[in-house]
Amino acid sequence: MKRIFTTLLFAAVLPASLASQTGAELLRFVKQIEGKSPDGRRQFIKDQLRRWKVRYQTMSFQAHLPFRDTLVKGENIIVPMGKGKKRIIVGAHSDAVPGSPGANDNGGGVAVVLGLVKHFAEYAWNHKIDFCFFDQEEAGLIGSKEFVKRYKDKESHLAMINLDVEGMGDEVFVGPVGGGDDDVLMPIVRRAAKRSGYTLTERSAFPPSDYVSFGNAKLENISISVVPKGDADKLVALFSGQKVDATTYPQVMKRMHSPHDSSTYMTPKSLGISLEFTKSLLIMLNETR
């Protein structure tokens, strides 16, 4: 109990400096994964976990995409921790759009999950937790769909936290809020934001990502991004099919899914905010019975 209080108090007192300090290592991770092939991205994750002597599992899969008449293959990487009757999933997709370096989308999410693995490696969990690197998100959430299909703990599922687009701005953007599949998570998300001092923006609509696979199975979930001020509503408008122009186009989308999605445009502070906020959220969630 003492350990939990100390961690949360430190995050509340020094959020900005702590975010920049921890984010520097995460940005180095992004620089090492950006521009790599799909095999190279997965290998980077495995090499890092082996370097830390962290146990992991793999989940190979393949799926036929009728609209492309294509067979898609991939491999999820899963780091299991903890014991208990309930299960928490923390995920980020490891793949990138073909032709893009995939820094903010989603090298940043990968970096944050690696940071969480490192921080919680010796933590006393009250629940089982899987830190997941989902593959083939960009092809249609294939890796997370496969995970949910094989998921044996649906009845004991407590929460799924998705991390996608973490490297620009200083607002914690969370969603989709409402719909009955975040009733446990959102009160804790709001407490974590209040305790950490970070700006929280929550919306009922949210850009699609791997959380959708869990939502479709009616499993508790949220997605977390870190974005520039004002981008939350712009992202909602864009992905809701509303007309946008140069003044209403989200800043984070100006380089994503393009050859310009580089770590050059990301900041240690943004990555650190994602890490510190998610750490606080997990510590609070760990106390849920």
Secondary structure, DSSP 8 states (H G I E B T S, - for coil): -HHHHHHHHHHHHSHHHHHHHHHHHHHHHHHHHTT--HHHHHHHHHHHHHHTT---EEEEEEEEETTTTEEEEEEEEEEEE--SSSEEEEEEE----TTS--IIIIIHHHHHHHHHHHHHTT---SSEEEEEEE--STTTSHHHHHHHHH-S-STTEEEEEEE---SSSSEEEEE---TTS-TTHHHHHHHHHHHHT-EEEE-S-----THHHHHHTT--EEEEEEE-TTHHHHHHHHHTT----TTTS-GGGTTTTSTT--GGG--HHHHHHHHHHHHHHHHHHTT--
